[in-house]
Amino acid sequence: MKTINEYLEEKREMQRIGARGGVDGRLVRRMTPRLTCKDGFSMSVQVGDGKYCSPRKDGATHYTAAEIGFPSEAEPLIMEWVEDADDPTGTVYGYVPITVIDAVIAKHGGFADE
């Protein structure tokens, strides 16, 4: 089974923003597509500048923590990092260790596309 770091690298797309005529813009990481597991569980996992992750760099290829957002159902393994415990499917989870994210994916059968 692939890891979340492998998924993030596989799905990484960069784009230039703030450029005039496509020149001199800042290169930033685009949003990573929503992750879906084999049992239907899904969540957003984001990394890069301005996200609740480590390192907070758009160009990094290995992360130790990532931001999870809007899981399809409450997931006990990530509740320690929930921003709004009253709305576990409508909030974000900051600085979730990569090992925990890999455990969530494994618990839900792995990536749907594997």
N, C-alpha and C positions, 0 to 999 in steps of 0.2 A: 504494500500500500504506500502511495506517495505521501510525503509530509506536507504540512501547510506551507513551509518555506519553498518547497518544490512547486506547489500550486501557485504561490504568489509570484515566483520567478517565471513560470510558464505563462501566466496571464498578464505579466507586466507590459504596459504600453506607456510610452513617454510622449509628451507633446509640448510644443513651445507655446507660451502664453505671453501676452504683453508685447508682442513683436509688431513692428511696423513693416508691412509687406513680407512677413515671414522671416525677418532678420533680427538678430539681437534679442530675441525673447528668452525668457527663462524656461529651462527644460524642467517639466514637472511630471510626476507620475499620475496617470489617469486612474479613475476609480476601478477597482478590481471587480469583475462580475460576481454576482451573488453565488455563494457556494451551496450546492445541494448534495445531500447525502443519499445513499441507497434507500434508506427508509423514508425519504421525503423531507426530513428535517433540513432546514436551510437557515443561512445567516450570512450577513455581510461581514467580510474580514478585510480591513483596510490597513495599509501601512504607508509611511512617507511623511514628508514635511507637513506639519500641522495636524497630524493624527496622534491619537493616544497610543503610541508604539515606541519601541526601542530597537534600533536607533531611529531618530526622527529625521530620516534622510530619504529623499526620493530615489536616489541611485543605489541604495544598499541592496545587497543580494542575499543577506542573511539577517533575520530578525530574532530577537529573544522574547519580544512581547508585541502584541498587535491589538488593534481596536476591533471589537466585535460590535455589530449593530443589528438590531431588529430581528432576533431569532424567531423562527416560525412558531416556537413554543417555549415555555419556560424550561431552562436546562439547569438542573441542580449543580453541575460541575462548574458553572461560570458565575453563580450568584454572588460569590465573594467580591466580584468586580462590577456589579450592576450599579448604574448611576441612579435609576429610579426603581426601587424594589416593588412599588405599587403597580408598575407597568412593565413587566419583564420582557414583553415582546415589542414594546414601543420605545425602547431606549438604547443607549450604548453602554458598552462595557470597556473600560479603559485599561490599557497595559496588562492584558491577559497573557500570561506566559504561553509561549509557543507549545510547550509540553502539554499544557491543559487543552489548548485548541486541538492538538493532535489526538488527545484522549477523547474529546467530544466527537470528533470525526470517526474515530474507531468505534465508539459506543453506538453510533448511528449507521454502522455498516460500511464506512469508507465513502469515498467520493462516488457520486451517481454515475459519472462518466468513465469509471474504471471497470 
